[in-house]
């Protein structure tokens, strides 16, 4: 059985680019939620620094993440438009050890 994979992405948005990034992220979230392997896609904002966003996503398997990363919306919106608006980006993939 394949393990569910969760993604935690911490993004530090450049000054003045937050509204643009949030608008693009809404489109990414809508399209990602239609992917067969996506379980959820949540966008969170730091309570102490509005320019820090934390994405919490889950996929049915590592293969589903690869499918996601090869979609047009990921390549065009995330890689092409959002990442250039970030100061820093950290992505951590996890799987549940125990419940």
ChimeraX attribute file (.defattr): number of C-alpha atoms within 10 A of each C-alpha:
attribute: neighborCount
match mode: 1-to-1
recipient: residues
	/A:1	4
	/A:2	8
	/A:3	12
	/A:4	17
	/A:5	20
	/A:6	23
	/A:7	18
	/A:8	16
	/A:9	17
	/A:10	19
	/A:11	21
	/A:12	20
	/A:13	24
	/A:14	15
	/A:15	10
	/A:16	10
	/A:17	13
	/A:18	18
	/A:19	11
	/A:20	13
	/A:21	21
	/A:22	16
	/A:23	11
	/A:24	16
	/A:25	18
	/A:26	13
	/A:27	12
	/A:28	17
	/A:29	18
	/A:30	11
	/A:31	15
	/A:32	20
	/A:33	15
	/A:34	11
	/A:35	15
	/A:36	12
	/A:37	20
	/A:38	21
	/A:39	18
	/A:40	16
	/A:41	18
	/A:42	14
	/A:43	14
	/A:44	13
	/A:45	15
	/A:46	11
	/A:47	9
	/A:48	7
	/A:49	9
	/A:50	12
	/A:51	20
	/A:52	20
	/A:53	21
	/A:54	19
	/A:55	17
	/A:56	16
	/A:57	21
	/A:58	22
	/A:59	22
	/A:60	17
	/A:61	19
	/A:62	18
	/A:63	13
	/A:64	19
	/A:65	19
	/A:66	12
	/A:67	15
	/A:68	20
	/A:69	14
	/A:70	11
	/A:71	14
	/A:72	11
	/A:73	18
	/A:74	19
	/A:75	13
	/A:76	12
	/A:77	17
	/A:78	18
	/A:79	12
	/A:80	12
	/A:81	15
	/A:82	20
	/A:83	16
	/A:84	12
	/A:85	19
	/A:86	18
	/A:87	13
	/A:88	13
	/A:89	14
	/A:90	10
	/A:91	12
	/A:92	10
	/A:93	13
	/A:94	13
	/A:95	13
	/A:96	9
	/A:97	5
	/A:98	4
	/A:99	3
